[in-house]
């Protein structure tokens, strides 16, 4: 069975730096890769305040 990961690069609080969101997302993808996940999907949300 193949597993995929879907992630949103979003923040729930605009006081959180996008760099921190990026770093957190990269850690999640790295952990998924180490666990044997095949693909990581990253959604793009243009023109949203919290992305």
C-alpha angles and dihedrals in degrees: 000000000000122000127206131192124217117197135181119211094218138125128212094209124044089215088073112091116237087230088064091049090050093048092049091049092049090052090051092050092047091051091048090051091051089050091055102259112160103209138017116206118201118197120219119218111184121194096013117132097226098049 
